[in-house]
């Protein structure tokens, strides 16, 4: 859990390889092109999402927390190095533009405690929060990417596609960093993107990271 510990990047389970990227030298990222001038588009942004409960766990001080975001950010940039939006993000113009990042927290969910013998377990019958792990978010991101890829293939195959039809905004790939030797998912990094509506919908539960 230190900033120098060895770790790994993971895409999460039960997702097509192209939907979320793992730390694998054979991984590939489909490239897309756009005729729209970059200057007319919103700035690219990378989202970094950490579990809300992580800062409260023993051993996770400020330094290791920052390291998790750095690990995940480096991983997604390396894995999408050939992607047009990543190249734009890392270009001299992109560097001058500030390399926008948003650090967010993935929340827990509220769950009533179990009842036993007509009594609510726990002190005073209070509710407890059960954390939804980053794996849940990773699966949702993977599913959304897979759906976008299917729609893209359908448009390519369609003989009725209208000339000049506007391309659907690409849903970005992501990677999930797993800290070793703890084997704890600590951060999801989403490749540079322009906040497509489908992504904003998935991330609407996330707030800015408070630490």
N, C-alpha and C positions, 0 to 999 in steps of 0.2 A: 504493500500500500504506500510505498514511497515513490518519489518522483523518478527514481532510477531503477525501479523494479521491472522485471520482464513481464510483458503482457502480450495479448493477442487481440486481433480484430475478428469479429464474427458477424455473420449476416443474420443469424437467428435461424430457427428450424422451420421446416415445412413451408419453404418458399422457393420458387424457381430461382436458379442461379443468377439469372439476369435481373431479378427483382431487387435483390439486396446483395451487396458485395462482401465476400469474405477475404481475409488476408491470404491470397492465393496468387502466385505469379502467373497462373494460367487464366485468371479472371479477365474478362473483356467487357468493355462498355460500348454499347451501340452509339455511334456518333450521328448527330443530326445537324442540319444546316439551316440557316435562316437568312433571308434576303433583307430582313428589317435592319435598319441601322441601329447599332448598339446604343448610340447617343440618344435615340428616341425611346429607349426602353427603360423601365425601372432598374435601379442598381441591383446587381447580384448580391445575394446574401447566403451565408452558411448558418444553419441552425445547429446548435449543440445542446443536447438535452440530457440532463443528469437526473437520477432519482431524487425526489424531494427529501427522502429519509436519510440519504447518504451522509450529509454533514453531521447528523446526530449520532452516527455509529462511531464506536471507539476507534481511534487511530486515523480518522479522516479529518486532518487539519487542513488549513488553507492550501499549503503547498501540494499535498497529494491530490486535492480536488482540482487545482489548476492543471496538474500534470495529466489528469484524465481527459480534460478537454483538449489539451495539446496532443496527446496520443491519438485521439479520435480524429481531430482535424487533420493531422499529418497523414493518417491512414486513408481518409477519404480522398484527399488531394492526390496521393500516390496512386490509388486505385482507379481514379478517374482522370489521370493525367492527359489522356488523349481525347477527353470529352471537350467539345467546343466551349461550353460555359466555364469549365475549369480553366481552360487555356486563357479565356478572356479574364477570368478572375485573377490569374497569376501574371497577366500581361503588365507591361509598364503603366498602361493607362489604368488597369485595375488596381495596381499598387498605389497609384496616386489617388484613386477614388476611395481608398480607406479600407479595402478588403472587409466589407461589412460582415459582422457576425452577431448573432443573437444567442445568448446563453439562457436556456430555459430549464424549468424543473417539471418532471413528470409526477403528477400528484398521486396520492393514495385514494382509496375510495372508502366511503363510510359503510360500515356493516354492523348490524345489531348483533350483540352477543347472544350466544345460544341460551335457551331456557332449559332448566333442569328442575323437575319436580315443582313446576309452577313458579319457580324463582328465576330471576335473571342473574346469571353468573357475573362475577366481578363486583366492584365496589359501587354501590348506589345505583346499580342498573344502568351505568353509563354505556354509551356506544364506544366502540373501538374502531380504529382505522386499519384496514387491511391493505397493504401496499400491492398495487399492480406493478409487477416488474417491468423493466424495459423490454423484456421479450414480447410483451403484449403490444407495445408500441411498434416494435420491429415487425411483428407479424402484420399489423395494419398497414404499415408503410410498404411492405413487400407485396401485399395483396393489391394495393392501389397502383403500384408500379406495374404489376402483372396485367391488371385490367387496362392500363394505358397502352401497354405493348400489344395487347390483343386488338384494341381499337385501331391502333396504327397499322397493324397487319391487314385488318379488314379494309381500311381505306386504300391501302396499296393494291389489294386484290380487286377492289371494286371497279368494274368497268363503267359504272355510272357516275364516277366521281366528277364533280363539276370543275371546269377549268378555273384556276385561280382560287379554289376553295382554301380558306384559311386553315393552317395546320393547328391542331389542338396543342396547347402548351404542354411541354413535356413534364411528366411527373419524375422528380429526381430520385436517384438511387441513394442508398444510405449504407452505413456500416455501424456495427455495434462493437464497442471496445469492451473486452473482458479482461479485467485485471488479474494477473497471476502473481503468486501462487494461490491467491484467494479464490480464483474462479468466479469472480463477481462481475456481472455486467454493470459498468459504471457510466458509460456515456454513449449516446448515439450521435453521430455526425451525419448531416444530410448534405449532399454535394451542392455546390453553388447553384442557386436557382432564383427565379423571380416570383416566388410565392404563388404558385398556381392555386386556384380555388380549392382543388381537391386536397392539397397539402394543408392549407389554412384550416380546412374543416377538421382534419385529423388532429391538428395541433391546438385546437381551440380550448382544450382542457389544460394546456400548459400555461404557466405564468412565468414571468421573468425570474431567473434564479436568484434567491436571496442569500444562500450560503448559511 
